[in-house]
Amino acid sequence: MAPTEEPRDWTDEHVARWQPVLPDLDPVVEGAVTRMKKLSVHLRRVREQSLADFDLERHEFDTLHKLAGRGGSAAPSELARDLDLAPASVTGRLDALEKRGLVHRTPSTTDRRRVVVELTPAGHETWLGAMDVLGHEEYRILGTLSAEERTQLNDLLRRIMLVAEENTGVEPWHG
């Protein structure tokens, strides 16, 4: 009985094509990096389709996401800091989201000069719906691994990211 061959993906063909051209190419490193890139592109496409399905622009989703991450309520200055934007830019975003009924602004109960931005039920539902689509795809993809393998993958990727974040002069990404 012949041993069964492992299924091959696009990256296997990519590596096979480049190995004769680049004899020093490490097929394991090239395979891992190429798969990470392709997976990132795949998840980005799913996210973009999810945003389109929920009639959200990327910047609208980002604003709802940061607001949800603060428990659904924040000062505009906090959102500006979280989004790394000028306060005027956040005001424009909030105007558009409020017009769509996704957020509402109310005067602060502790300081009349301040405003509090809150997710409306529609805003929370829209944000959560867009998140769920991506979350389901992430679970679908990683569901091919056992819980132990997912933990191991997560730990290995953390080790890689720690090296990537060292001495690059680039701030770590905070989603």
URQUI-V290362 format. One record per residue. N is the residue number from 0. RES is the residue in three letters. SS is DSSP state (a for helix, b for strand, c for the rest). PHI is phi in whole degrees, -180 to 180 (none if undefined). D_LAST is the distance of its C-alpha to the last C-alpha in Angstrom with 2 decimals. Layout:
N:RES:SS:PHI:D_LAST + N:RES:SS:PHI:D_LAST
This chain:
0:MET:c:none:49.79 + 1:ALA:c:-77:47.24 + 2:PRO:c:-65:43.84 + 3:THR:c:-76:41.08 + 4:GLU:c:-86:38.73 + 5:GLU:c:-63:34.97 + 6:PRO:c:-61:33.39 + 7:ARG:c:-108:32.15 + 8:ASP:c:-111:29.07 + 9:TRP:a:-56:28.46 + 10:THR:a:-65:27.22 + 11:ASP:a:-58:30.51 + 12:GLU:a:-67:32.40 + 13:HIS:a:-60:30.23 + 14:VAL:a:-64:30.95 + 15:ALA:a:-60:34.61 + 16:ARG:a:-69:34.94 + 17:TRP:a:-90:33.62 + 18:GLN:a:-58:35.38 + 19:PRO:c:-67:38.79 + 20:VAL:c:-79:37.44 + 21:LEU:c:-123:35.55 + 22:PRO:c:-59:37.65 + 23:ASP:c:-87:35.49 + 24:LEU:c:-63:32.36 + 25:ASP:c:-84:31.05 + 26:PRO:a:-64:30.58 + 27:VAL:a:-73:28.35 + 28:VAL:a:-64:25.89 + 29:GLU:a:-61:26.08 + 30:GLY:a:-64:25.70 + 31:ALA:a:-64:22.64 + 32:VAL:a:-65:20.80 + 33:THR:a:-64:21.97 + 34:ARG:a:-65:20.96 + 35:MET:a:-62:17.37 + 36:LYS:a:-63:17.30 + 37:LYS:a:-65:19.06 + 38:LEU:a:-65:16.90 + 39:SER:a:-61:13.75 + 40:VAL:a:-63:15.91 + 41:HIS:a:-59:17.17 + 42:LEU:a:-66:13.94 + 43:ARG:a:-64:12.97 + 44:ARG:a:-64:16.51 + 45:VAL:a:-62:16.32 + 46:ARG:a:-62:13.30 + 47:GLU:a:-64:15.26 + 48:GLN:a:-66:18.38 + 49:SER:a:-61:16.95 + 50:LEU:a:-63:16.01 + 51:ALA:a:-63:19.53 + 52:ASP:a:-62:21.09 + 53:PHE:c:-100:19.76 + 54:ASP:c:55:20.71 + 55:LEU:c:-120:17.34 + 56:GLU:c:-83:16.23 + 57:ARG:a:-56:12.67 + 58:HIS:a:-67:12.65 + 59:GLU:a:-69:14.28 + 60:PHE:a:-60:11.84 + 61:ASP:a:-58:8.94 + 62:THR:a:-67:11.55 + 63:LEU:a:-61:12.65 + 64:HIS:a:-63:9.34 + 65:LYS:a:-66:9.05 + 66:LEU:a:-66:12.76 + 67:ALA:a:-61:12.80 + 68:GLY:a:-66:10.61 + 69:ARG:c:-103:13.49 + 70:GLY:c:80:16.04 + 71:GLY:c:90:16.73 + 72:SER:b:-149:18.27 + 73:ALA:b:-162:17.50 + 74:ALA:b:-81:19.30 + 75:PRO:a:-55:18.46 + 76:SER:a:-65:18.22 + 77:GLU:a:-67:15.47 + 78:LEU:a:-64:13.45 + 79:ALA:a:-59:14.43 + 80:ARG:a:-65:13.21 + 81:ASP:a:-62:9.76 + 82:LEU:a:-90:9.61 + 83:ASP:c:56:11.61 + 84:LEU:c:-127:14.46 + 85:ALA:c:-71:18.15 + 86:PRO:a:-53:19.44 + 87:ALA:a:-64:21.60 + 88:SER:a:-66:18.80 + 89:VAL:a:-67:17.28 + 90:THR:a:-59:20.87 + 91:GLY:a:-63:21.26 + 92:ARG:a:-63:18.25 + 93:LEU:a:-66:19.55 + 94:ASP:a:-57:23.03 + 95:ALA:a:-67:22.15 + 96:LEU:a:-69:20.25 + 97:GLU:a:-69:23.15 + 98:LYS:a:-61:25.64 + 99:ARG:c:-84:24.19 + 100:GLY:c:80:24.43 + 101:LEU:c:-92:20.76 + 102:VAL:b:-139:20.66 + 103:HIS:b:-141:23.57 + 104:ARG:b:-112:24.28 + 105:THR:b:-135:26.94 + 106:PRO:b:-64:28.60 + 107:SER:c:-65:27.61 + 108:THR:c:-79:30.27 + 109:THR:c:-103:30.31 + 110:ASP:c:-149:30.28 + 111:ARG:c:-63:31.72 + 112:ARG:c:-79:30.15 + 113:ARG:c:-102:26.62 + 114:VAL:b:-123:24.89 + 115:VAL:b:-114:22.62 + 116:VAL:b:-101:20.29 + 117:GLU:b:-131:20.18 + 118:LEU:b:-69:18.98 + 119:THR:c:-82:22.19 + 120:PRO:a:-55:23.01 + 121:ALA:a:-65:22.62 + 122:GLY:a:-66:19.17 + 123:HIS:a:-65:18.10 + 124:GLU:a:-63:19.90 + 125:THR:a:-65:18.39 + 126:TRP:a:-60:14.74 + 127:LEU:a:-65:15.75 + 128:GLY:a:-61:17.78 + 129:ALA:a:-65:15.12 + 130:MET:a:-65:12.89 + 131:ASP:a:-62:16.12 + 132:VAL:a:-59:16.96 + 133:LEU:a:-66:13.99 + 134:GLY:a:-60:14.44 + 135:HIS:a:-63:18.11 + 136:GLU:a:-68:17.71 + 137:GLU:a:-61:15.61 + 138:TYR:a:-67:18.39 + 139:ARG:a:-61:21.03 + 140:ILE:a:-69:20.10 + 141:LEU:a:-77:19.58 + 142:GLY:c:-66:22.55 + 143:THR:c:-72:24.82 + 144:LEU:c:-100:24.25 + 145:SER:c:-73:25.78 + 146:ALA:a:-57:23.89 + 147:GLU:a:-65:25.11 + 148:GLU:a:-66:23.98 + 149:ARG:a:-63:20.40 + 150:THR:a:-64:20.42 + 151:GLN:a:-64:21.99 + 152:LEU:a:-60:19.54 + 153:ASN:a:-59:16.58 + 154:ASP:a:-65:18.66 + 155:LEU:a:-66:19.62 + 156:LEU:a:-66:16.18 + 157:ARG:a:-61:15.26 + 158:ARG:a:-60:18.49 + 159:ILE:a:-66:17.70 + 160:MET:a:-65:14.29 + 161:LEU:a:-61:16.17 + 162:VAL:a:-68:18.70 + 163:ALA:a:-63:16.39 + 164:GLU:a:-82:14.83 + 165:GLU:c:-71:18.44 + 166:ASN:c:47:20.26 + 167:THR:c:-94:18.28 + 168:GLY:c:77:17.95 + 169:VAL:c:-106:14.36 + 170:GLU:c:-63:11.76 + 171:PRO:c:-61:9.42 + 172:TRP:c:-77:5.88 + 173:HIS:c:-120:3.82 + 174:GLY:c:44:0.00
